[in-house]
Amino acid sequence: MWIKRTISEKILGVSAHFPAVVLTGARQTGKTSLLGRLFPQHAYVALDIPSLAAMAEKEPSAFLDRYPAPVLIDEVQYAPGLFRHLKSAIDGARHEMGRYILTGSQKFPLMKEVAESLAGRCAILELETLSAREIAAADASVSGTNALAALIVRGGFPEMWRDQDIPTDVYFSSYLATYLERDVRQIVNVASLRDFERCVRACAARSGQILNKSELAREVGVSLTAITSWLNVLEASNQISFLEPWFSNLGKRLVKSPKLYFSDTGLLCYLLGITPQTLATSPFVGAIFETFVFSELRKAARLSPRPVSLWFYRDKQQLEVDFLVLGGGQGQLVECKWTEHPDDSDTKNLRRVARIVEDKKYPDFARTSSFVVARPHNEYLIDEQVRAVSVLGMPGALDLVP
């Protein structure tokens, strides 16, 4: 089953205005399959084949002669020496657009090479796992409230929905083993992959929480320096994301550490041993649901017709709102609740923070609206200030879709 990706139109659009397009994203998010469909006339070469990567790195001119444009170069981070020669090839026909389509699974190393060699010559986009709206558009059976647990636990990796008979434990155990052996070893010299895997599992237990590196280092039994390096690896390979706190000028009232989130709830649930049957009774259900909502917000924000930024709010008195969606003077406050019937008790923090930002007359909150993202069967007003919405309805309610 092929699931249409919402980002497709954006990729085609930027390819008409840039000589090169770089698509990043975690392994198995469907980068190669998507680009193969969008650019069927491009030749294809994969640099995860060691002999081809060696040629691209050591004989870049010969490599580009062998694979002339238009070409799709997969996993280009394996040949960083190729980028300077790509720049020369692009400059030789500067006004021919969409000639080089590049993919990479390691964001930071790849971006360093792009910034040094292809600045101004390429568009950079990121492909995440499937959104709930993309899955529901292809499979109506997952659009109901009762199917939400299965959707969260299965996650958004395309292969999990192409073949829905794949056991989640088999898929994710293989994914984790491949990730540890390939991406981790390439990005950083990890003395013990066992310790690194313990770090991954410890991070899973903290998804949706404010990051405390010292506490994490003590639990894993490694130095703070190692934890910092490993967190960078996890972020660079698109396995985790950090959400920064909103500051404005409230100064010391607000916390300054980011929150940590896993990028895909399928992998998160596998690491925590969660099944669709045990999700609702798990002590992690609130954090997993918040992680799922953040993933959906992040995906929608990247493709939103209006520029938006995502933050969270928390002060020293523990007053917290899960997400702030800001852009163009429109400030939207979002709380996540694993309930089918959110009520007034679920809106207390939203109302308090809304009063604070409105009283201070912050430009980010010239217009303020508040939402509880939960599991209602239908959208409804909890009170005159707060609306209850579902995960599928959230992008539309927050004006994040065209």
C-alpha positions in Angstrom: 0.0 0.0 0.0 1.4 3.4 -1.0 0.6 6.2 1.3 0.7 9.7 -0.2 3.1 12.0 1.6 1.9 15.6 2.2 5.4 16.9 1.7 5.4 15.8 -2.0 4.1 19.1 -3.4 6.7 21.1 -1.4 9.5 18.9 -2.6 8.5 19.3 -6.2 8.0 23.0 -5.7 11.5 23.7 -4.3 13.1 21.5 -7.0 11.8 24.0 -9.6 13.8 26.8 -7.9 17.0 25.2 -6.6 19.7 23.1 -8.5 19.8 20.6 -5.6 17.4 19.4 -3.0 18.5 17.7 0.2 16.0 15.5 2.0 17.0 14.4 5.5 15.2 12.1 7.9 15.7 9.0 10.1 16.3 5.6 8.4 13.2 4.0 7.0 11.0 7.1 6.8 10.6 6.5 3.1 13.0 9.1 1.6 14.2 6.9 -1.3 10.8 5.5 -2.2 9.2 9.0 -2.2 11.9 10.6 -4.3 11.9 7.7 -6.7 8.2 8.4 -7.4 8.6 12.1 -7.6 11.7 12.1 -9.9 11.3 9.0 -12.1 13.6 10.4 -14.8 16.6 10.8 -12.4 19.2 8.1 -12.3 19.7 6.5 -8.9 22.9 5.6 -6.9 23.1 4.6 -3.3 26.2 5.4 -1.3 25.5 2.9 1.5 27.2 0.5 -0.9 30.8 0.7 0.3 32.4 0.5 -3.2 30.3 3.4 -4.5 30.8 5.5 -1.4 34.6 4.9 -1.7 34.5 6.0 -5.4 32.4 9.1 -4.6 34.8 10.1 -1.7 38.1 9.3 -3.4 37.3 9.9 -7.1 34.5 12.4 -7.0 35.0 13.7 -10.5 34.9 10.2 -12.0 31.9 9.4 -9.9 29.9 12.4 -11.2 31.0 11.5 -14.8 29.7 8.0 -14.2 26.4 9.2 -12.7 25.6 12.5 -14.5 22.7 14.7 -13.6 19.8 14.4 -13.3 20.6 12.0 -10.5 19.3 10.9 -7.1 22.2 10.3 -4.7 21.0 8.3 -1.6 22.8 8.5 1.8 25.2 11.1 0.6 26.7 11.6 4.0 28.9 8.5 3.4 31.0 10.6 0.9 31.6 14.1 2.4 34.4 14.7 -0.1 31.8 14.7 -2.9 30.2 18.0 -1.9 32.8 20.3 -3.2 32.6 18.7 -6.6 28.9 18.9 -6.5 29.2 22.6 -6.0 31.4 22.8 -9.2 29.0 20.7 -11.2 26.0 22.8 -10.1 27.9 26.1 -10.9 28.6 24.7 -14.3 24.9 24.9 -15.1 23.7 27.2 -12.3 20.2 27.9 -13.8 19.2 24.2 -14.4 17.0 23.3 -11.5 16.4 20.0 -9.7 19.4 18.3 -11.2 20.7 16.8 -7.9 18.4 15.2 -5.4 20.2 14.1 -2.3 19.2 12.1 0.8 20.8 11.7 4.2 20.0 10.0 7.5 22.4 11.9 9.7 21.3 15.5 10.0 24.2 17.3 11.7 27.1 15.8 9.7 25.2 16.2 6.5 24.2 19.8 7.3 27.9 20.7 8.0 28.9 19.6 4.5 25.9 21.3 2.9 26.6 24.6 4.7 30.2 24.6 3.7 29.7 23.6 0.0 26.1 24.0 -1.2 24.9 27.1 0.6 22.5 29.0 -1.6 22.4 26.2 -4.1 20.1 23.7 -2.4 16.8 23.5 -0.6 16.8 21.4 2.7 13.7 19.5 3.8 13.1 16.9 6.4 10.9 13.8 6.1 9.5 12.4 9.3 7.5 9.2 9.7 3.9 9.1 8.5 1.5 11.5 10.2 -1.8 10.3 11.6 -3.6 12.2 8.9 -1.6 10.6 6.1 -2.3 7.1 7.6 -6.0 7.8 8.1 -6.3 9.2 4.5 -5.1 5.8 3.2 -6.7 3.6 5.8 -10.1 4.8 7.2 -10.0 2.1 9.9 -7.4 4.0 11.9 -9.4 7.3 12.0 -11.7 6.3 14.9 -11.0 7.0 18.6 -10.9 3.3 19.4 -8.0 2.8 16.9 -5.8 5.5 18.4 -3.9 3.1 20.7 -3.0 0.8 17.9 -1.9 3.8 15.8 0.3 5.2 18.6 1.9 1.8 19.3 2.5 0.9 15.7 4.0 4.3 14.9 4.5 6.0 11.6 7.3 4.1 9.8 5.9 3.5 6.3 6.9 -0.2 6.2 4.7 -0.9 9.2 1.7 0.3 7.2 2.7 -1.2 3.9 2.7 -4.6 5.5 0.5 -4.5 8.5 1.3 -8.1 9.4 4.8 -7.2 10.4 5.1 -7.8 14.2 6.1 -4.6 15.9 8.7 -6.3 18.1 10.4 -7.9 15.2 10.5 -4.7 13.1 11.7 -2.5 15.9 14.3 -4.9 17.3 15.8 -5.1 13.8 15.6 -1.4 13.4 17.4 -0.7 16.7 20.1 -3.2 15.9 20.7 -1.7 12.5 20.7 1.8 13.9 23.2 1.0 16.6 25.6 -0.8 14.2 25.5 1.6 11.3 24.5 5.2 12.3 25.9 5.2 15.8 29.3 3.7 14.9 29.7 6.1 12.0 28.8 9.3 13.9 30.7 8.8 17.1 33.2 6.3 18.6 31.1 4.5 21.2 33.2 2.2 23.3 30.2 0.2 24.4 27.1 -0.2 22.3 25.4 -1.8 25.3 25.9 1.4 27.3 24.5 3.4 24.4 21.5 1.2 24.1 20.9 1.7 27.9 21.0 5.4 27.2 18.4 5.0 24.5 16.1 3.1 26.8 16.6 5.6 29.6 15.7 8.4 27.2 12.5 6.5 26.3 11.4 6.5 29.9 11.9 10.3 29.9 10.1 11.2 26.7 7.9 14.2 27.4 10.0 15.3 30.4 12.4 18.2 31.0 15.9 17.0 30.2 18.2 16.4 33.1 21.6 15.2 31.7 23.2 14.6 35.1 20.4 12.3 36.2 20.5 10.5 32.9 24.3 10.0 33.2 24.0 8.6 36.7 21.3 6.1 35.6 23.3 4.9 32.6 26.6 4.9 34.5 28.6 7.1 32.2 30.1 10.6 32.2 28.1 13.8 31.6 30.4 14.3 28.5 29.4 10.9 27.1 25.7 11.6 27.7 25.9 15.0 25.9 27.7 13.3 23.0 25.1 10.5 22.8 22.2 12.8 22.9 23.7 14.7 20.0 23.9 11.4 18.1 20.3 10.6 18.8 19.2 14.0 17.6 21.5 14.0 14.6 20.1 10.7 13.5 16.5 12.0 14.0 15.6 9.6 16.8 14.8 12.3 19.3 13.8 15.9 19.3 14.2 18.7 21.8 11.5 21.3 22.5 12.8 24.6 24.0 11.0 26.6 26.7 9.4 29.9 25.8 11.2 32.7 27.6 10.1 36.2 26.5 11.1 38.6 29.3 9.6 36.7 32.3 13.2 36.1 33.3 13.8 33.7 36.2 10.2 32.7 36.5 10.6 30.2 33.6 12.7 27.0 33.3 15.5 27.0 30.7 16.0 23.3 30.0 14.4 21.7 27.0 12.0 18.8 26.9 13.1 15.5 25.3 10.8 13.6 22.9 11.2 10.5 20.8 10.5 11.2 17.2 8.3 8.1 16.6 5.9 6.6 19.2 6.2 3.1 17.7 9.9 2.9 18.6 9.1 4.5 21.9 6.4 2.0 22.8 8.7 -0.9 21.8 11.5 0.3 24.1 9.0 0.7 27.0 7.3 -2.7 26.3 3.9 -1.1 25.6 1.3 -2.9 23.5 -2.1 -1.6 22.3 -3.7 -3.6 25.0 -1.5 -2.2 27.8 -1.2 1.4 26.7 -4.2 2.8 28.5 -3.2 1.3 31.9 0.5 2.1 31.6 2.1 4.7 33.9 3.7 6.1 30.7 0.4 6.7 28.8 0.3 10.5 29.4 3.9 10.9 28.3 3.4 8.7 25.3 0.3 10.6 24.2 2.1 13.9 24.7 5.0 12.6 22.5 2.5 11.5 19.9 0.8 15.0 19.9 4.2 16.7 19.6 5.1 14.5 16.7 1.9 15.5 14.9 2.3 19.2 15.7 5.9 19.1 14.4 4.9 17.5 11.2 2.0 19.9 10.6 4.1 22.9 11.5 6.8 22.1 8.9 4.2 22.1 6.2 2.0 24.9 7.5 1.0 27.6 5.1 1.9 30.2 7.8 5.2 30.2 9.6 5.0 28.9 13.2 7.3 27.9 16.0 6.7 25.4 18.8 7.6 25.9 22.5 6.5 24.8 25.9 5.7 26.9 29.0 6.8 26.1 32.5 7.7 28.3 35.4 9.4 27.8 38.8 6.0 27.2 40.4 5.4 24.2 38.1 2.7 26.0 36.1 3.0 24.3 32.7 1.4 24.2 29.3 2.5 21.4 27.1 2.8 23.3 23.8 2.8 26.9 22.6 2.2 27.4 18.8 3.3 30.9 17.9 3.4 32.8 14.7 2.2 36.2 13.3 0.8 37.4 16.6 -1.3 34.3 17.0 -0.6 32.4 20.2 -2.1 29.0 20.6 -1.9 27.1 23.9 -2.2 23.3 23.8 -2.6 20.8 26.6 -2.6 17.0 26.0 -5.0 14.7 28.0 -5.6 11.0 27.6 -9.3 11.2 28.0 -12.4 11.0 25.9 -14.2 13.7 27.8 -11.9 16.6 28.7 -13.7 19.1 31.1 -13.1 22.2 33.1 -10.5 20.5 35.3 -8.3 20.0 32.2 -8.3 23.7 31.3 -7.0 25.2 34.5 -3.4 25.7 33.4 -4.5 26.9 30.0 -6.6 29.6 31.5 -3.9 30.7 34.0 -1.2 31.0 31.4 -3.5 32.7 28.9 -4.2 35.4 31.6 -0.4 35.9 32.2 0.5 36.4 28.6 -2.5 38.5 27.8 -1.9 40.8 30.9 1.7 41.3 29.8 0.5 42.1 26.2 3.2 40.1 24.5 3.2 40.5 20.7 3.3 36.7 20.3 -0.1 36.6 21.9 -1.9 39.4 20.2 -4.6 36.8 19.5 -4.8 33.9 22.0 -6.7 30.6 21.7 -6.5 27.4 23.8 -7.0 23.8 23.0 -7.1 20.4 24.8 -6.0 17.7 22.5 -7.6 14.5 23.7 -9.7 11.6 22.4 -13.2 13.2 22.0 -15.5 11.6 19.4 -16.4 15.1 18.3 -14.8 18.5 18.7 -16.6 20.8 21.2 -16.2 23.8 23.4 -15.2 23.0 27.0 -15.9 26.7 27.9 -15.9 29.9 26.0 -12.1 30.0 25.9 -11.0 26.3 25.4 -11.9 23.8 22.6 -11.5 20.1 22.8 -10.1 18.5 19.6 -8.8 15.2 18.5 -5.3 14.5 17.2 -6.6 14.1 13.6 -8.6 17.4 14.0 -5.8 19.3 15.6 -3.9 20.6 12.5 -7.2 22.0 11.1 -8.3 23.5 14.4 -4.9 25.2 14.8 -4.9 26.5 11.2 -1.8 24.4 10.3 -3.1 22.9 7.1 -3.9 24.6 3.8 
